[in-house]
Amino acid sequence: MAEPEVRISNAPEESADVEMQGGDDAGAETGVADAQGEEDTEISQLKPPRQTFVDSPSPSRPFTLLRRLHLPSNTSISLPDTDLEATSAVLEYLYTGEYFPHKLSNNNLQTDTSIPATDETGDQLLKHAKVYTLAEKLGMPALRALSHSKIHLVNSNAVAELAYARYVYSHTEKTDSTIRKPVASFWGQRSHVLRHETEGTFREMCLEFPEFAFDVLSFVLDAEERREERKRKSTAGEEGAAHGSGRKRARG
């Protein structure tokens, strides 16, 4: 695919014959000049969209991809239902060991003007989730682990988290506790959010994916059992200490 070409077409130039006939005309001319200056500034500040790894692949990349996946060079990989952005991330990872946005040494994700500070739609979470499922399909455990770690670094709201949960429970195996368990844990710890912010959507999610409802309920019940067990041990310890102190004999 050829490099994308970006062209900025300016408006037709106005006639250069400008007659100076007084303050009003001069002011109008100054206004036109100011407007043109602002337009030039805006154009100079325009930046081309960030180019993904799929945008300009070289002819050798498909064969290198096959080699890195330990497949014969004549193998054909068909991914008709695969997200293009996720595919781009996989290719970028194969050639650089990372994919955008990178995970930084301080355990944060790199910032970019194209990425909102808070994911309010689920787009950021879904990007990494799609890379996760594609890495699983292609047998790339290191990329799978990397994408999963990035999911936990995304700042998000309840709407985004439910969109992410819906994807996870519709695109992963029931036995995949690596990605499903944190989802259930997240919602199990935030029952107040479920009740007040996303009650209707959460109800729909539970009806559509009973496994999600069961996993969340299991987390809540397990947490309650642990609290009861700690309470029981604490009470038993206090009673034992009191009973033991009663059997002590005075020395002397």
N, C-alpha and C positions, 0 to 999 in steps of 0.2 A: 504494500500500500504506500502510495506516495505521501511525502510530507504534506500535512494540511497547509493550505495557503490562506493567509488572512489578508484581506484587502479592506481598506477604509476609504470609501468614496466620499469626497467632499462635495458640498453643494456647489452649483454653478457660480462662478465668480460674477460679482456685480460689475457694472460698467466702471471703468477707471476714471471716467470723466466726471469729476466732482467739482461743482462750482461753489466757491466760498461767497455766500451772500449775506452773512450776518450771524448774530449770536445763535439764533434758533437753529439755523442750518449747521453751524459749527457744533452745537451741542448734539444734534442728531448724529452728525458724523462721529463725534466722540463716543456716543452710545453704541454705534455700530462697531467701532473699533474695540470697545470694551467687551462687547458680546463676542466678537471674533476671538479676542484674546482668551476669554473664558472657555470658548469652544476648543481652542488649540490646547489649553491646559488640560481640559477633560480628555481629549484625544491622547495627549502625551501620557496621561495617567492610566489609560486603559492597558490591561495586561491580558495576554492570551490565556485561555483556560489551561490548567495544568494538563500536560500530555501524559496519558497513561501508557503502560508498557505495550498494550495491544495496538496503540495508534500507529506505531512505525516499526513493526517487526522486520528483521532482516530475513532473507530466505533460509539461512542456516538454523534459525531458532527452532522450528518444529523438530528437526533431526536431533539437535542438542537436547531438547525436551525429552525425546524418546530415550536417548542414551542415559540421561540422568534418572529416568524412571526404570532403567535396566530392561528396556524393550527393544526388539529388533527395529532397524531403521525403516523397514517396510510396513510397520504396524500403523494402522489407522485408528485414531481415537475419536469417537463420536460422542459429543456432549451437547445434544440438541436442546436440552432444557437447562443448561448451565448459564448462570448469570455472567454477562460479559465482564463486569467489573471484578467479579471473583476470579475469572479466568486470567484477567490482566494481573491481579495480585499474585496468583500462582506463578505466572511467568516471571514477574518481577522478583519474586522470592528465589526462583531457580537461578537467576543470573546475579542477584545481589545479596542474597541471604536475608532480605527484609522486604516489606511491602508497605506502601503508604496507607496511613501515617505510621512512621517508624516508632518503635518503642525506645525511649531514651534511657540513658544510664540512671536517671533519677526515678525510674519506674513510672514515668508519665508518657503520654503520647505527644508527639510533636504537634505544635499548633500551626494552623494555616487559615488564611482568610476565608477559604471555602468551607471550613468546618465550624459550625456554630459551637459556642462554649457548652451548651446543653442540648442534648439530643431530645427533641420534643416530639419527634415523629417515629423514631425507631430506625431511621436510615443508617445511622452510624453503627448501632448494635447489629443490624441485619447484615451490613457489609462483612463484619468479622464472622458472623454466624455462617454466612454463605461460603466464606473461605474455609471455615472449619469443616463444613459438610463436603466441600469439594476435595479438601485435603484427605478426608476420610475415604472418599471414593477412589482417589488416586494412590492411596497407600503412602501418605507422607506424614508420619507421626510428628516430626519436628515442627512442620508448618501447622499442623493441627493444634499442637500445644501452644505455639506462638499466637495464633488467632484467638484461642480461648483465653489466654492471658490478657489480650488487648480488650476483650469484651468487658472485663472487670475494671478497666481503666476509663471507661466512657461515662461521663456525667449524663444522667438521663432523668426523665420524669416518669410518672406512672403510665402514661399513655404509651411511651416508647417501650417501657418494660413489658407491657402486655403484648405489644406487636412482636417483640422479640420472643416472648414465651410462646406465642401462637406459632411462630416459625419453628422454634425448637421442637415443639410437640407434633408438628406435622412433617418434619423433615429428618428426624433422627430416630434411631431404634429405641424401643422401650428399655433395652438393656444398657443404653448409653448413660450411665449415671454420672459420667464426667461432666456433661453439659446440662443434664436434666436436674440433677440434685441441687446445684446452686440456684436454679430457677425456683424450685419448690421452697428452698430455704429463704430466698429473697422475699417471696410472697408470704411465707409462713410467719416471718418476723414483722410483717407490715400489714396486719389485719385491719388496722385503723384506716390505712390508705384504701384498702379494698372496699370498706364500708362507705367512705365519704367521697372518694374521688373517682373511682372506676367501678362502682357497684354494678351498673347495667352491663358494661363490657365484660367484667369479670364473670358475671353469671353466664353470659353467652359462651365465654371461654370454657367454663366448667362443663356446660352442656355439650359443647362440641368435642372437648377432649377430656373424657372422664379420668384418664390417667393423670392429667394435671391436677384435677380436684382431689384425687386420691393421694397424690404425692404431697400436696400442700397440707391436707388433713393429717396425713401420717407424720409430717414434720411437727405440726402443732401438738398432736397427741404425744409424740415422743418427747417433746420439750416439756410438756406438762408432767409426764411420768418422771422425768429427771428431776423436776422441781419437787415433786412429791417424795421422791426417794431421798433427796438432800434434806428435806424437811423432816422426814422420818428418822434419818440418821442423827440429825441435830437434836431432835427431841429425845431420842434414845440415849445420846451421849450426856445430855443434861440430867436426865433421870438417873443414869448410872453414876454420874459424879455425885449427885445429891445422896443417893443410896449408899455409896461407898464411904462418903464422909461420915455418915451416921454410924458406921461400924468401927470407926477408929476409936481406940482406947486411949485414955489419958496416960501420958507417960509420967513417971516420977515415983 
